[in-house]
Amino acid sequence: MRPSRLGFTITLWLMTLATFFLFASKITPWIQFHYFSEPAVLHYGPEPDLDSFEKAQKYKIQMEKKGSSVVLKMNSGNSVTAFAHVAGDKAHHKAQTREGLPVYFIKKGVDTVSIIGSLDELESPWPPFILFIPFLVVSILATKLFRREIND
């Protein structure tokens, strides 16, 4: 038995597991947004009345943690108040206008949501899955060859 064969087999299994975990990390949000999200229009919520320096500091810390207070107006007429980080100057400007920023959202918990601008922004989970299959096949074959070498 050569140590290099053991190292090769272990490396193949690690690559297989890594591509599987990469696929799993990308497929979860992809499924959530493609099947469970709702289209809405994002508007910034009303600014709180900050009459003291301490309240302003607390509000700033809250914005850094949770994001700005936003109102998501759905096509059905319902609205959801939540916190979100709006990235990009263009998106920030659109959220301030009367038309608002069209988004897709998933409610996560009581007052937080996950938001994307369009479904095209999501990374495809299929390339890691396509890599996972040959890695799995080669890993199984390498393991069989390694076991055969040990038994001989």
Secondary structure, 3 states (H helix, E strand, C coil): CCHHHHHHHHHHHHHHHHHHHHHHHHHHHHHHHHHHCEEEEEEECCCCCCCCHHHHHHHHHHHHHHCEEEEEEECCCCEEEEEECCCCHHHHHHHHCCCCEEEEEEEECCCEEEEECCHHHCCCCHHHHHHHHHHHHHHHHHHHHHHHHHHC
